[in-house]
Amino acid sequence: MSGEIQLILQQVEKLKNIDRTDLIKAFERGITSAARKVYGIKGKIRLELTENDIKFFWSKTVVENVKNEYTEISLEEAKQIKPDVKIGDEVEVLFYPKEFGRIAAQITKQVISQKIREIEKEQLFQEYKAKEGEIITGTVHTIEENGNFIIDLGAAEGILRKKEQVAREEFKVGDRIRAYILKVKRGKETPFLELSRTHPNFIKKIFAMEITEIDQGIVEIVYVAREPGVKTKVVVTSKDTHIDPVGACIGVKGSRIQTIIKELQGEKVDVVLFSNDIKKYLESAIAPIPIKNYYIDDVNKYAIIAVPDEQFSQVIGKNGINMRLVAKITKWKVSVLRESEFTEEKLKDMKKSFEEQLEYDLFKLNDIPVVLLKKLKQEGIKNLKDFMAARNSQLAEILNKKEEEIKNLKDRAIEIIEQEKIKLIEKEGKNENT
């Protein structure tokens, strides 16, 4: 029997790439189950494996009078195994599972098979778990009524939910598809992957796959701002002064960037050179359109730029998308004027308007989590003035707070408004003195 078991273990270990320790534990479970089935008791069985033999040890409790030969051993017999043993101790007794017969063999085989399936399942899960944050390629298997895509990944299955899809992209059953792995979960039989084609890191990974310098770490992606399906701005820098990061991403005659655009099904992609100089950064962000004039507020990170009149609409972009992306990558508030509008009077009006926005910025109310502040803005409460004007009952419902807590928040809002007014007066006084 030992030789047969050894052969089975070796074959399984080789074919299934399963650690022998795990197989031995599975075998121990099988023998233990068999003992319980045959003798009606739950024994503690340990397997000892050598090159030429397999030994099974059954743990028994040392007692004065043996009542159950399968779980107990007399002190006299126990001392033959372990001379210093005492009543109540446990000793391991060598035994041979061949006594179990056919039932033992069947149960052992079942338990080992089950354990092998568990190990294979865990190995597969860990294999895919290690791929979180990577790009994976699969085939659209099913398109559900709610618009979710079920993706066949071979040994696993993924879901590309409607919210993680790009609205303008079209895929049908059988199409090959690339997606970013958001999360890997345990499924009933195989790993289950949450996928995305809208996540900014999808862009980063696609760039790394197509651009050698990024994959090697020579060119670095600093930031990605994206309106999925419409436009993306990718900010890059180079660790090697001899390599132009923008040129490396564009490729000869646009070859590299065109491959990426094709993967994104025509989505426009701008590659922007990062700079700590906000003027240079803005120039790259709206290139090739030139910036004719600037107003820069370094303290509040606010900029007003002037562009050629005939290119004003192009800079703004459809529905303001281009400048929204510029604001995201620079983390500045940026306003755009036509070159002909860039006058002292216009600048003064715009600066005053911006300062009022700062004065009443809802996000200064930091007693409230950002996620709830965003919820307030979705409900039309966009600044501290709106917050003060809203009914306490309405705010209590939105923020899931008691009305007494809302009153305290409004008191805090009044304090912020007064503080900001003082700052504005002080700033105006300094400007007059200079």
C-alpha positions as CSV (number, residue, x, y, z in Angstrom):
1,M,0.0,0.0,0.0
2,S,2.9,2.4,0.9
3,G,4.3,2.1,-2.7
4,E,0.9,2.8,-4.2
5,I,0.3,5.8,-2.1
6,Q,3.8,7.1,-2.7
7,L,3.2,6.9,-6.5
8,I,-0.2,8.7,-6.2
9,L,1.3,11.5,-4.2
10,Q,4.2,11.9,-6.6
11,Q,1.9,12.0,-9.7
12,V,-0.5,14.5,-8.1
13,E,2.4,16.7,-6.9
14,K,3.9,16.7,-10.4
15,L,0.8,17.1,-12.5
16,K,-1.1,19.5,-10.2
17,N,1.9,21.5,-9.0
18,I,0.7,21.1,-5.4
19,D,3.0,21.2,-2.4
20,R,3.5,17.7,-0.9
21,T,2.8,19.1,2.6
22,D,-0.7,20.0,1.5
23,L,-1.2,16.6,0.0
24,I,0.0,14.9,3.2
25,K,-2.5,17.0,5.2
26,A,-5.2,15.9,2.8
27,F,-4.3,12.3,3.2
28,E,-4.4,12.6,7.0
29,R,-7.9,14.0,6.7
30,G,-8.9,11.1,4.5
31,I,-7.5,8.5,6.9
32,T,-9.2,10.3,9.9
33,S,-12.5,10.4,8.0
34,A,-12.1,6.7,7.3
35,A,-11.4,5.9,10.9
36,R,-14.5,7.8,12.0
37,K,-16.6,5.9,9.4
38,V,-15.2,2.4,10.3
39,Y,-14.8,2.7,14.1
40,G,-17.3,5.4,14.9
41,I,-14.8,7.6,16.7
42,K,-12.9,10.8,15.8
43,G,-9.2,9.9,16.0
44,K,-6.1,12.1,15.7
45,I,-4.0,10.6,12.9
46,R,-0.6,11.8,11.7
47,L,1.1,10.6,8.6
48,E,4.9,10.3,8.4
49,L,6.3,10.0,4.9
50,T,9.8,8.8,4.0
51,E,11.4,7.9,0.7
52,N,10.6,4.2,1.1
53,D,7.7,4.0,3.5
54,I,4.5,5.7,4.9
55,K,3.7,5.3,8.5
56,F,0.4,6.2,10.2
57,F,0.3,7.2,13.9
58,W,-2.9,7.2,15.9
59,S,-3.0,9.4,19.0
60,K,-4.4,7.7,22.1
61,T,-4.9,8.9,25.7
62,V,-3.1,7.1,28.5
63,V,-5.6,5.6,31.1
64,E,-5.5,3.1,33.9
65,N,-8.4,1.0,32.5
66,V,-8.9,0.9,28.7
67,K,-12.5,1.1,27.8
68,N,-12.1,2.1,24.1
69,E,-9.1,0.5,22.3
70,Y,-9.3,3.0,19.5
71,T,-8.9,6.1,21.6
72,E,-7.2,4.8,24.8
73,I,-4.0,3.0,25.8
74,S,-2.9,1.4,29.1
75,L,-0.1,3.0,31.1
76,E,1.9,-0.3,30.7
77,E,1.6,-0.3,26.9
78,A,2.3,3.4,26.7
79,K,5.6,3.1,28.6
80,Q,6.8,0.7,26.0
81,I,6.5,3.6,23.5
82,K,7.4,6.5,25.8
83,P,9.0,5.5,29.2
84,D,8.3,8.8,31.0
85,V,4.6,8.9,30.1
86,K,1.9,9.6,32.7
87,I,-1.8,9.1,33.1
88,G,-3.7,11.6,31.0
89,D,-0.9,12.1,28.4
90,E,-1.3,11.3,24.8
91,V,1.0,9.0,22.8
92,E,1.1,8.1,19.1
93,V,0.7,4.5,18.3
94,L,1.8,3.1,14.9
95,F,-1.1,1.5,13.0
96,Y,-1.9,0.3,9.5
97,P,-4.9,1.7,7.7
98,K,-5.2,-1.5,5.5
99,E,-7.5,-2.7,8.3
100,F,-10.0,-0.1,7.0
101,G,-10.5,-1.9,3.8
102,R,-12.5,-0.6,0.8
103,I,-14.4,2.1,2.8
104,A,-11.2,3.6,4.0
105,A,-9.8,3.7,0.5
106,Q,-12.9,5.3,-1.0
107,I,-13.2,8.0,1.7
108,T,-9.5,8.7,1.5
109,K,-9.7,9.1,-2.2
110,Q,-12.7,11.4,-1.9
111,V,-11.1,13.7,0.7
112,I,-7.8,13.9,-1.2
113,S,-9.7,14.8,-4.5
114,Q,-11.6,17.4,-2.6
115,K,-8.5,18.8,-1.1
116,I,-6.8,18.9,-4.5
117,R,-9.7,20.9,-5.9
118,E,-9.5,23.3,-3.0
119,I,-5.8,23.8,-3.4
120,E,-6.1,24.3,-7.2
121,K,-8.9,26.8,-6.6
122,E,-6.9,28.7,-4.1
123,Q,-3.8,28.6,-6.4
124,L,-5.9,30.0,-9.2
125,F,-7.3,32.7,-7.0
126,Q,-3.9,33.8,-5.8
127,E,-2.6,33.8,-9.4
128,Y,-5.3,36.3,-10.4
129,K,-5.1,38.2,-7.1
130,A,-1.5,39.0,-8.0
131,K,-2.8,40.6,-11.2
132,E,-5.0,43.3,-9.5
133,G,-4.1,46.6,-11.1
134,E,-3.0,45.0,-14.4
135,I,-4.6,44.8,-17.8
136,I,-6.2,41.5,-18.8
137,T,-7.6,40.4,-22.2
138,G,-10.7,38.3,-22.5
139,T,-13.8,37.7,-24.7
140,V,-17.2,39.1,-24.3
141,H,-19.3,36.0,-23.3
142,T,-22.6,37.6,-22.3
143,I,-24.2,41.0,-22.4
144,E,-26.8,41.2,-19.6
145,E,-30.1,43.1,-19.7
146,N,-28.7,45.8,-17.4
147,G,-25.8,46.3,-19.8
148,N,-23.1,44.5,-17.8
149,F,-20.6,42.5,-19.8
150,I,-19.6,39.0,-18.6
151,I,-16.0,38.4,-19.8
152,D,-14.5,35.0,-20.4
153,L,-10.9,35.1,-19.2
154,G,-10.2,31.4,-19.8
155,A,-9.6,30.0,-16.3
156,A,-11.6,32.8,-14.7
157,E,-14.6,35.0,-15.3
158,G,-14.9,38.8,-15.1
159,I,-17.6,41.4,-15.1
160,L,-17.4,44.8,-16.8
161,R,-20.2,46.7,-15.2
162,K,-22.2,49.4,-17.1
163,K,-20.6,52.1,-15.0
164,E,-17.1,50.9,-15.8
165,Q,-17.8,50.9,-19.6
166,V,-17.1,53.8,-21.9
167,A,-20.5,55.0,-23.2
168,R,-19.4,55.5,-26.8
169,E,-17.5,52.1,-27.1
170,E,-19.3,49.2,-28.8
171,F,-18.6,45.6,-28.2
172,K,-20.6,42.5,-29.1
173,V,-20.6,38.9,-27.9
174,G,-17.4,37.2,-29.1
175,D,-15.3,40.4,-29.3
176,R,-11.9,40.5,-27.7
177,I,-11.6,43.1,-25.0
178,R,-9.0,44.6,-22.7
179,A,-9.8,45.8,-19.3
180,Y,-8.2,46.9,-16.0
181,I,-8.5,44.5,-13.0
182,L,-10.1,46.5,-10.2
183,K,-10.6,43.6,-7.8
184,V,-10.3,39.8,-7.7
185,K,-12.9,37.9,-5.6
186,R,-13.4,34.3,-4.8
187,G,-16.2,32.7,-7.0
188,K,-18.0,29.4,-6.5
189,E,-15.6,27.6,-8.8
190,T,-13.2,30.1,-10.3
191,P,-12.0,33.6,-9.4
192,F,-14.3,36.4,-10.3
193,L,-12.8,39.7,-11.5
194,E,-14.2,43.2,-11.3
195,L,-13.1,45.0,-14.5
196,S,-13.0,48.6,-15.8
197,R,-12.2,50.5,-19.0
198,T,-12.9,53.9,-17.4
199,H,-10.4,53.9,-14.6
200,P,-7.4,56.3,-15.1
201,N,-5.0,53.5,-14.4
202,F,-6.4,51.7,-17.5
203,I,-4.8,54.5,-19.5
204,K,-1.5,54.2,-17.5
205,K,-1.3,50.5,-18.1
206,I,-2.1,50.9,-21.8
207,F,0.7,53.5,-22.2
208,A,3.1,51.1,-20.4
209,M,2.2,48.3,-22.7
210,E,2.8,50.4,-25.8
211,I,5.6,52.7,-24.8
212,T,8.9,51.0,-23.9
213,E,10.3,54.0,-22.0
214,I,7.3,54.0,-19.6
215,D,7.6,50.3,-19.1
216,Q,11.3,50.6,-18.3
217,G,10.6,53.6,-15.9
218,I,12.6,56.1,-17.9
219,V,9.4,58.1,-18.7
220,E,7.0,58.5,-15.9
221,I,3.3,59.2,-16.0
222,V,2.6,61.9,-13.4
223,Y,-1.1,62.3,-13.7
224,V,-4.1,61.2,-15.9
225,A,-7.2,63.2,-16.3
226,R,-10.0,61.6,-18.3
227,E,-13.5,62.1,-19.6
228,P,-14.0,58.5,-20.7
229,G,-14.8,58.2,-24.4
230,V,-14.2,61.8,-25.1
231,K,-10.7,63.0,-24.1
232,T,-7.8,62.2,-21.9
233,K,-4.8,64.2,-20.9
234,V,-1.7,62.3,-19.8
235,V,1.0,64.2,-17.9
236,V,4.6,62.8,-18.4
237,T,8.1,63.6,-17.3
238,S,11.5,62.0,-18.0
239,K,14.2,60.8,-15.6
240,D,16.7,61.0,-18.5
241,T,17.3,64.6,-19.7
242,H,18.2,63.2,-23.1
243,I,14.8,61.7,-23.7
244,D,11.8,63.8,-24.7
245,P,8.9,62.2,-22.7
246,V,6.2,63.7,-25.0
247,G,8.0,62.6,-28.1
248,A,8.5,59.1,-26.7
249,C,4.8,58.8,-26.1
250,I,3.8,60.2,-29.5
251,G,6.2,58.0,-31.5
252,V,7.5,58.5,-35.0
253,K,4.8,60.1,-37.1
254,G,2.4,59.5,-34.2
255,S,2.7,55.7,-34.4
256,R,2.6,55.0,-30.7
257,I,-0.2,57.3,-29.7
258,Q,-2.3,56.2,-32.7
259,T,-2.1,52.6,-31.4
260,I,-3.4,53.8,-28.0
261,I,-6.2,55.8,-29.6
262,K,-7.2,52.8,-31.6
263,E,-7.4,50.7,-28.3
264,L,-9.6,53.5,-26.9
265,Q,-11.8,53.4,-30.0
266,G,-11.0,56.9,-31.2
267,E,-10.9,58.8,-27.8
268,K,-8.7,61.9,-28.1
269,V,-5.4,61.7,-26.1
270,D,-3.2,64.7,-25.3
271,V,0.3,64.1,-23.9
272,V,1.4,67.0,-21.6
273,L,4.9,67.8,-20.4
274,F,4.9,68.3,-16.6
275,S,6.6,71.4,-15.2
276,N,6.8,73.0,-11.8
277,D,6.6,76.3,-13.6
278,I,2.8,76.9,-13.9
279,K,3.2,79.0,-17.1
280,K,5.1,76.3,-18.9
281,Y,2.7,73.6,-17.5
282,L,-0.3,75.5,-18.9
283,E,1.4,76.1,-22.2
284,S,1.9,72.3,-22.6
285,A,-1.6,71.6,-21.3
286,I,-3.3,73.6,-24.1
287,A,-0.7,73.1,-26.8
288,P,-0.4,73.7,-29.8
289,I,-2.6,76.8,-29.1
290,P,-0.4,79.6,-27.8
291,I,-1.1,81.5,-24.6
292,K,-0.9,85.3,-25.3
293,N,-1.2,86.6,-21.7
294,Y,-1.4,85.5,-18.1
295,Y,-2.6,86.5,-14.7
296,I,-1.2,84.1,-12.0
297,D,-2.2,84.0,-8.3
298,D,0.3,81.6,-6.8
299,V,-1.2,81.8,-3.3
300,N,-4.7,80.6,-4.3
301,K,-3.6,78.6,-7.3
302,Y,-5.7,80.6,-9.7
303,A,-4.8,81.6,-13.3
304,I,-6.4,83.6,-16.1
305,I,-5.0,83.0,-19.5
306,A,-5.6,84.7,-22.8
307,V,-5.7,82.9,-26.1
308,P,-6.2,83.9,-29.7
309,D,-9.8,85.0,-30.3
310,E,-10.3,82.5,-33.2
311,Q,-9.0,79.6,-31.1
312,F,-11.0,80.3,-27.9
313,S,-13.6,77.7,-28.5
314,Q,-11.0,75.1,-29.3
315,V,-9.2,75.8,-26.0
316,I,-12.5,75.5,-24.0
317,G,-13.5,72.3,-25.8
318,K,-17.0,70.9,-26.3
319,N,-19.0,71.5,-23.1
320,G,-15.9,72.9,-21.5
321,I,-14.2,69.5,-21.3
322,N,-10.7,70.6,-22.4
323,M,-10.4,73.2,-19.6
324,R,-11.9,70.8,-17.0
325,L,-9.1,68.4,-17.8
326,V,-6.5,71.2,-17.6
327,A,-7.8,72.2,-14.2
328,K,-7.5,68.5,-13.1
329,I,-4.0,68.0,-14.2
330,T,-2.7,71.3,-12.9
331,K,-4.8,71.3,-9.7
332,W,-5.3,75.0,-10.4
333,K,-8.5,77.0,-11.1
334,V,-8.0,78.2,-14.6
335,S,-10.1,80.7,-16.5
336,V,-9.8,81.5,-20.2
337,L,-10.3,84.8,-22.0
338,R,-10.1,85.8,-25.6
339,E,-7.0,87.9,-26.2
340,S,-9.2,90.9,-27.1
341,E,-11.0,90.6,-23.7
342,F,-7.8,90.5,-21.6
343,T,-8.1,94.1,-20.1
344,E,-7.5,95.5,-16.6
345,E,-11.2,96.0,-16.0
346,K,-12.1,92.4,-17.0
347,L,-9.3,91.0,-14.9
348,K,-10.5,93.0,-11.9
349,D,-14.0,91.6,-12.2
350,M,-12.8,88.1,-12.6
351,K,-10.4,88.3,-9.6
352,K,-13.2,89.7,-7.5
353,S,-15.5,86.9,-8.5
354,F,-12.9,84.3,-7.8
355,E,-12.2,85.8,-4.3
356,E,-16.0,85.6,-3.6
357,Q,-15.9,81.9,-4.5
358,L,-13.0,81.4,-2.1
359,E,-14.9,83.3,0.6
360,Y,-17.9,81.1,0.4
361,D,-16.4,77.8,-0.7
362,L,-18.5,75.0,0.8
363,F,-15.4,72.8,1.2
364,K,-14.1,75.1,4.0
365,L,-16.8,73.5,6.1
366,N,-14.4,70.7,6.9
367,D,-16.5,69.3,9.8
368,I,-18.4,67.5,7.0
369,P,-16.8,64.5,5.1
370,V,-16.0,65.3,1.5
371,V,-18.4,62.7,0.2
372,L,-21.3,64.5,2.0
373,L,-20.1,67.9,0.7
374,K,-20.3,66.5,-2.8
375,K,-23.7,65.2,-2.0
376,L,-24.8,68.7,-0.9
377,K,-23.5,70.2,-4.2
378,Q,-25.5,67.6,-6.1
379,E,-28.6,68.8,-4.3
380,G,-27.9,72.4,-5.4
381,I,-26.2,73.6,-2.2
382,K,-23.0,74.8,-3.8
383,N,-21.6,77.3,-1.3
384,L,-21.8,78.5,2.2
385,K,-24.5,81.1,1.3
386,D,-26.7,78.2,-0.1
387,F,-25.9,76.2,3.1
388,M,-27.1,79.1,5.3
389,A,-30.3,79.5,3.2
390,A,-31.3,75.9,3.2
391,R,-33.9,74.5,5.6
392,N,-32.4,72.7,8.6
393,S,-34.7,69.7,7.9
394,Q,-33.5,69.5,4.3
395,L,-29.8,69.5,5.5
396,A,-30.5,67.0,8.2
397,E,-32.0,64.6,5.7
398,I,-29.1,65.0,3.2
399,L,-26.4,64.7,5.9
400,N,-28.2,62.1,8.0
401,K,-27.8,64.4,11.1
402,K,-30.1,65.8,13.8
403,E,-31.4,69.3,13.3
404,E,-29.5,70.4,16.5
405,E,-26.3,69.3,14.8
406,I,-27.2,71.3,11.7
407,K,-27.6,74.4,13.8
408,N,-24.1,73.9,15.1
409,L,-22.8,73.5,11.5
410,K,-24.5,76.7,10.5
411,D,-22.9,78.5,13.5
412,R,-19.6,77.2,12.2
413,A,-20.4,78.4,8.6
414,I,-21.1,81.9,10.0
415,E,-17.6,81.9,11.7
416,I,-15.9,80.9,8.4
417,I,-17.7,83.6,6.5
418,E,-16.7,86.3,9.0
419,Q,-13.1,85.0,9.0
420,E,-12.9,85.2,5.2
421,K,-14.4,88.7,5.1
422,I,-11.6,89.9,7.5
423,K,-9.0,88.2,5.3
424,L,-10.4,90.0,2.2
425,I,-10.4,93.4,4.0
426,E,-6.8,92.9,5.1
427,K,-5.8,91.9,1.6
428,E,-7.5,94.9,0.0
429,G,-5.7,97.1,2.6
430,K,-2.3,95.7,1.7
431,N,-3.0,96.2,-2.0
432,E,-3.9,99.9,-1.4
433,N,-0.7,100.5,0.6
434,T,1.4,99.0,-2.2
